[in-house]
Amino acid sequence: MANENIKTDKKTGLYYFDVSLGFDPATGKRRRTTRRGFKKKKDAEQAYNDLKNQYYDGVLTYNQSTKFKNFIDEYLKWYKTQVRKTTFDNRASSIKKNIIEIFGEYKLEQITPIIVQKWQQQLLDNGKDQNYVRSLHIALSQILERAVNLDVIKTNPAKKAGNVKRKRKEVEFWTEDELNKVLDTMKLDDTLQYFGYVMIKFLFYTGLRFSEMQALQWSDFDDINKSISITKDLDYRNQNDWDFDDTKNSTSNRLVVLDDDTFDMLLKWQEYQKTLFEVKKDTFIFSYDNGIPTNKHFPGHVLTRHSKLADIKRIKPHALRHSHASFLISLDVNIIAIAKRLGHKDVQEVLKTYGHLYPKHQFDVAENINTHIQNKKSGVKLESNSN
């Protein structure tokens, strides 16, 4: 049966609807809302049904006099359905610690841009990292934007206040020489050190996120095409409590082709692993303890100990991913290929993180243009590389 509430805007040709959401308990007035701009009728119908369901589930019975702590309870229930479990757990923890404690007793209507600004400054004065404060502000703004979308409040005070300025951080990384100095301190006849050697070297030469590496099983290893398939993350809590999770985003699902040295290293590790326990297709590649996935703290301990032995600056495990990117940049690998290998959404993400490593390329571009112009003036015909 057609939904009579879905109508067509005669001027734009787009679909819209007007829906009644009962009465506002604070004013006694009927609450209505209109949503416009739907290209497809079925999208408008879906939005209409979602809005009605939220109302009957109790979400939309909130009003601007509702306390922030009460609204956040419903927000978190909704937010949990929108993101990965690891993302939710991390965000929920920071919200409870740094946002609810401050804004919990405020009525939604009492939160103003100046209050948000004072909260930002208080965090900074208490020594919070500037970029961390930015992430907290984004979380607060998303909460309040949800309240706007649900017609609980009219405007988003966090959006009006604006975020703090981003503090550019220099990306930490190792060069290949620094990596080799650290690897040289590891004794390969010791199981734990051999395992650490394989893990650190693998991360450097593939650029995987640690959780992607944790999730790898031998079924993801293609010994014919010398590649690994990235299709999942590991949400690791402890050795007895872990789950597979979706990758960070759709572009994180990818095929990573291995260089010959890294490929041979994995084959040798597989043979060694067979001397420790039975190895099957679903066995974790990076496991030395009866097939249990590796502890998320292990690489940090390895880097701390062996960077000290090698007298090399200590970097965090994630910096091995940065090291891989900088290594590829030093080899003049195409930026699009780098983005795809790292599982980034686009090249802008690469430039945002590693753009400062590209200044030399600006001079290369200018030099290529100069050479082209000089050759043109002298009548030299350039050979084409096209087929």
Secondary structure, 3 states (H helix, E strand, C coil): CCCCCEEECCCCCCEEEEEEEEECCCCCCEEEEEEEEECCHHHHHHHHHHHHHHHHCCHHHCCCCCEHHHHHHHHHHHHHCCCCHHHHHHHHHHHHHHHHHHHCCCEHHHCCHHHHHHHHHHHHHCCCCHHHHHHHHHHHHHHHHHHHHCCCCCCCHHHHHCCCCCCCCCCCCCCHHHHHHHHCCCCCCCHHHHHHHHHHHHHHHHCCCHHHHHCCEHHHEECCCCEEEECCEEEEEECCEEEEECCCCHHHCEEEECCHHHHHHHHHHHHHHHCCCCCCCCCECCCCCCCCCCCCCHHHHHHHHHHHHHCCCCCCCCHHHHHHHHHHHHCCCCHHHHHHHHCCCCHHHHHHHHHHHCHHHHHHHHHHHHHHHHHHHHCCCCCCCCC
